[in-house]
Amino acid sequence: MGSLQSKNHQLKPDDVKVLEQRLSFFGKKIKLRALWIDDNPEIVKRERVILKQLGIKTTLVQSTTEAIEYMENNDYDVDMILSDISRDENKREGLDFTEWLYKKNQKFHRKVIFYIDDLDLSRGVPPYAFGITNTIMELIHLVIDVAQRIEYGSEH
């Protein structure tokens, strides 16, 4: 994996070793499709490059409307959703989307991981979310967790 880094985070050599051990389960690469929802795509540019190196195809949309349109046009063919929480003027946009996804659309149950800048651990993981983080290392671990569940057949 080499020296992977993201906006404010660098993976340490020990982190890379741990990830390589976890990734050995999948062979060379993880094969997942992720829908990434973020109204500021430049913020997650490096993270998307890292996920691509791991074999994860990400499709980036910038709004809830685009996300819904993408899923409906692609028969909900994604393995997971990565999202920010605050978009535009709505500080709860990602939370509202996730709630809608699980309450209104019974045929689509995919894991949602929130990737945000300002994480308050005392608030816990939001309802209907698989995880929440503000570091690239934990994001990768959460993505691997989802991939293992899919591989073992406990998802989809």
Backbone hydrogen bonds, N-H to C=O, Kabsch-Sander energy under -0.5 kcal/mol:
donor,donor_aa,acceptor,acceptor_aa,energy
4,L,2,G,-1.3
6,S,9,H,-3.8
11,L,4,L,-2.4
16,V,12,K,-2.3
17,K,13,P,-2.0
18,V,14,D,-2.1
19,L,15,D,-2.6
20,E,16,V,-2.6
21,Q,17,K,-2.1
22,R,18,V,-2.3
23,L,19,L,-2.9
24,S,20,E,-1.2
25,F,22,R,-1.0
26,F,23,L,-1.7
27,G,24,S,-1.0
29,K,26,F,-0.5
30,I,54,L,-3.0
32,L,30,I,-0.7
32,L,55,G,-0.7
34,A,32,L,-0.5
34,A,57,K,-3.2
35,L,80,M,-2.3
36,W,34,A,-0.6
36,W,59,T,-3.1
37,I,35,L,-0.6
37,I,82,L,-3.1
38,D,36,W,-0.6
38,D,61,V,-2.3
43,I,40,N,-1.6
44,V,40,N,-0.5
44,V,41,P,-0.6
45,K,42,E,-0.9
48,R,44,V,-2.2
49,V,45,K,-1.6
50,I,46,R,-2.3
51,L,47,E,-2.5
52,K,48,R,-2.2
53,Q,49,V,-2.0
54,L,50,I,-1.2
55,G,52,K,-1.5
56,I,51,L,-2.6
57,K,32,L,-2.6
57,K,55,G,-0.6
58,T,56,I,-0.6
59,T,34,A,-2.5
60,L,58,T,-0.5
61,V,36,W,-2.7
67,A,63,S,-2.1
68,I,64,T,-2.8
69,E,65,T,-2.4
70,Y,66,E,-2.8
71,M,67,A,-2.6
72,E,68,I,-2.6
73,N,69,E,-2.5
74,N,70,Y,-1.3
75,D,72,E,-0.9
76,Y,71,M,-3.4
77,D,74,N,-1.6
78,V,76,Y,-1.8
79,D,33,R,-3.1
80,M,33,R,-1.4
81,I,111,K,-2.8
82,L,35,L,-2.7
83,S,113,I,-2.3
84,D,37,I,-1.7
87,R,85,I,-0.6
87,R,90,N,-2.2
90,N,87,R,-1.9
91,K,89,E,-0.8
93,E,90,N,-1.2
94,G,85,I,-3.4
96,D,92,R,-3.3
97,F,93,E,-2.5
98,T,94,G,-2.2
99,E,95,L,-2.4
100,W,96,D,-2.5
101,L,97,F,-2.9
102,Y,98,T,-1.9
103,K,99,E,-2.5
104,K,100,W,-2.7
105,N,100,W,-0.8
105,N,101,L,-0.6
106,Q,104,K,-0.7
108,F,105,N,-1.4
109,H,107,K,-0.6
110,R,108,F,-0.5
111,K,79,D,-0.8
113,I,81,I,-2.9
114,F,131,G,-2.6
115,Y,83,S,-2.7
116,I,114,F,-0.5
116,I,133,T,-2.5
119,L,117,D,-0.8
120,D,118,D,-0.6
121,L,119,L,-0.7
123,R,120,D,-2.0
124,G,121,L,-1.3
129,A,126,P,-1.8
130,F,112,V,-3.1
131,G,112,V,-1.3
133,T,114,F,-2.3
139,L,135,T,-2.1
140,I,136,I,-2.5
141,H,137,M,-2.1
142,L,138,E,-2.7
143,V,139,L,-2.5
144,I,140,I,-2.6
145,D,141,H,-2.5
146,V,142,L,-2.2
147,A,143,V,-2.5
148,Q,144,I,-2.7
149,R,145,D,-1.9
150,I,146,V,-2.2
151,E,147,A,-2.7
152,Y,148,Q,-2.4
153,G,150,I,-1.0
154,S,149,R,-2.4
155,E,149,R,-0.7
